[in-house]
Amino acid sequence: MKELRSSWFPFLLGVVILVMILKDVLWPPHNETPAEKISDKGWYAPDINLVPKTSDGDQIRYGRELIVNTSKYFGPKGIIASITNGMNCQNCHVEAGTKPFGNSFAAVAANYPLFRNRSGQIESIEFRINDCMQRSLNGKEIDSLSKEMRAMVAYFNWIGEGVPKKTKPAGSGIVEIPFMQRAADPQQGKMIFENQCQRCHGGNGQGVMFPDSTGYIYPPLWGSDSYNIGAGLYRISRLAAFIKYNMPFDLTQSSPQLSDEEAWDVAAFISSQPRPEKRFTGDWPKPETKPEDFPFGPYTDGFSEIQHKYGPFIPISEAKEKQKGGLK
């Protein structure tokens, strides 16, 4: 009998372990805590389908709807107001801001209110949303107390649930790509655009609208209906990084299709094209805090606007570091 128990024990132990593993795989726990939404590999978005059927849940869903179909509500044919260019927030914040490194909203709730050098002040989430309304959507502000603003804020808070305060988990925002040794080349970028981008955005960069003209299937990359020169993506470092890890939209997924240099060049080409000239005179009140690729002076580093637009940016970066050292 003793020998029988000895021979069966390893088998029974193995069965118990296997059952425990299968339990977690086949029947994952339903009471997931917010902190568990941040994996060891970084952040991933919660599931909109799990939002409860409550008034708070309705507000979150409405916030998402406004991000996905902004033009339906605020575009040229908007059912609430006609105050934007017809683009959607989702055009710059992929999958309603839930795609890791797709300009995601992962870190918004955890970091706002936030001091930003561009405005020189502490910004609220509402301020930031209205900033995008005026810049990326080339439109006007909406009331911070409106139903729509409250819904978008609720959506951002829901997306960022569980992200510790003052942290930016992997997957938030946009992946930075290193500066090149040379300047970005718009002519090289034009060829890349023709080969990789125009099949969705059109040879004239004007995008493709829905049949009813209420918004864009593929947004315009330049022209009167695109984002203006005050938008973050007008800076080619931001645009190149966004393109690198998110475009072409139907191919990128987990493996970028463009090299860093190709991303820089096509960003330079897109940013060299005409777009709305909407200036924000209060931007960067301290000139020494301007990013290397902010293409409007005055500067404190002695480099030209053209170099600040296309690079090379490494000499500018080195000059900024020396300037910081001199101020200590």
Secondary structure in CASP SS format (residue, H / E / C, confidence):
PFRMAT SS
TARGET T0000
AUTHOR 0000-0000-0000
METHOD secondary structure of the structure
MODEL  1
M C 1.00
K H 1.00
E H 1.00
L H 1.00
R H 1.00
S H 1.00
S H 1.00
W H 1.00
F H 1.00
P H 1.00
F H 1.00
L H 1.00
L H 1.00
G H 1.00
V H 1.00
V H 1.00
I H 1.00
L H 1.00
V H 1.00
M H 1.00
I H 1.00
L H 1.00
K H 1.00
D H 1.00
V H 1.00
L H 1.00
W C 1.00
P C 1.00
P C 1.00
H C 1.00
N C 1.00
E C 1.00
T C 1.00
P H 1.00
A H 1.00
E H 1.00
K H 1.00
I E 1.00
S E 1.00
D C 1.00
K C 1.00
G E 1.00
W E 1.00
Y C 1.00
A C 1.00
P C 1.00
D C 1.00
I H 1.00
N H 1.00
L H 1.00
V C 1.00
P C 1.00
K C 1.00
T C 1.00
S H 1.00
D H 1.00
G H 1.00
D H 1.00
Q H 1.00
I H 1.00
R H 1.00
Y H 1.00
G H 1.00
R H 1.00
E H 1.00
L H 1.00
I H 1.00
V H 1.00
N C 1.00
T H 1.00
S H 1.00
K H 1.00
Y H 1.00
F H 1.00
G C 1.00
P C 1.00
K C 1.00
G C 1.00
I C 1.00
I C 1.00
A C 1.00
S C 1.00
I C 1.00
T C 1.00
N C 1.00
G C 1.00
M C 1.00
N C 1.00
C H 1.00
Q H 1.00
N H 1.00
C C 1.00
H C 1.00
V H 1.00
E H 1.00
A H 1.00
G H 1.00
T C 1.00
K C 1.00
P C 1.00
F C 1.00
G C 1.00
N C 1.00
S E 1.00
F C 1.00
A C 1.00
A C 1.00
V H 1.00
A H 1.00
A H 1.00
N H 1.00
Y C 1.00
P C 1.00
L E 1.00
F E 1.00
R E 1.00
N C 1.00
R C 1.00
S C 1.00
G C 1.00
Q E 1.00
I E 1.00
E E 1.00
S C 1.00
I H 1.00
E H 1.00
F H 1.00
R H 1.00
I H 1.00
N H 1.00
D H 1.00
C H 1.00
M H 1.00
Q H 1.00
R C 1.00
S C 1.00
L C 1.00
N C 1.00
G C 1.00
K C 1.00
E C 1.00
I C 1.00
D C 1.00
S C 1.00
L C 1.00
S C 1.00
K H 1.00
E H 1.00
M H 1.00
R H 1.00
A H 1.00
M H 1.00
V H 1.00
A H 1.00
Y H 1.00
F H 1.00
N H 1.00
W H 1.00
I H 1.00
G C 1.00
E C 1.00
G C 1.00
V C 1.00
P C 1.00
K C 1.00
K C 1.00
T C 1.00
K C 1.00
P C 1.00
A C 1.00
G C 1.00
S C 1.00
G E 1.00
I C 1.00
V C 1.00
E C 1.00
I C 1.00
P C 1.00
F C 1.00
M C 1.00
Q C 1.00
R C 1.00
A C 1.00
A C 1.00
D C 1.00
P H 1.00
Q H 1.00
Q H 1.00
G H 1.00
K H 1.00
M H 1.00
I H 1.00
F H 1.00
E H 1.00
N H 1.00
Q H 1.00
C H 1.00
Q H 1.00
R H 1.00
C H 1.00
H H 1.00
G C 1.00
G C 1.00
N C 1.00
G C 1.00
Q C 1.00
G C 1.00
V E 1.00
M E 1.00
F C 1.00
P C 1.00
D C 1.00
S C 1.00
T C 1.00
G C 1.00
Y E 1.00
I E 1.00
Y E 1.00
P C 1.00
P C 1.00
L C 1.00
W C 1.00
G C 1.00
S C 1.00
D C 1.00
S C 1.00
Y C 1.00
N C 1.00
I C 1.00
G C 1.00
A C 1.00
G H 1.00
L H 1.00
Y H 1.00
R C 1.00
I H 1.00
S H 1.00
R H 1.00
L H 1.00
A H 1.00
A H 1.00
F H 1.00
I H 1.00
K H 1.00
Y H 1.00
N H 1.00
M C 1.00
P C 1.00
F C 1.00
D C 1.00
L C 1.00
T C 1.00
Q C 1.00
S C 1.00
S C 1.00
P C 1.00
Q C 1.00
L C 1.00
S C 1.00
D H 1.00
E H 1.00
E H 1.00
A H 1.00
W H 1.00
D H 1.00
V H 1.00
A H 1.00
A H 1.00
F H 1.00
I H 1.00
S H 1.00
S C 1.00
Q C 1.00
P C 1.00
R C 1.00
P C 1.00
E C 1.00
K C 1.00
R C 1.00
F C 1.00
T C 1.00
G C 1.00
D C 1.00
W C 1.00
P C 1.00
K C 1.00
P H 1.00
E H 1.00
T H 1.00
K C 1.00
P C 1.00
E C 1.00
D C 1.00
F C 1.00
P C 1.00
F C 1.00
G C 1.00
P C 1.00
Y C 1.00
T C 1.00
D C 1.00
G C 1.00
F C 1.00
S C 1.00
E H 1.00
I H 1.00
Q H 1.00
H H 1.00
K H 1.00
Y H 1.00
G C 1.00
P C 1.00
F C 1.00
I H 1.00
P H 1.00
I H 1.00
S H 1.00
E H 1.00
A H 1.00
K H 1.00
E H 1.00
K H 1.00
Q H 1.00
K H 1.00
G H 1.00
G H 1.00
L H 1.00
K C 1.00
END
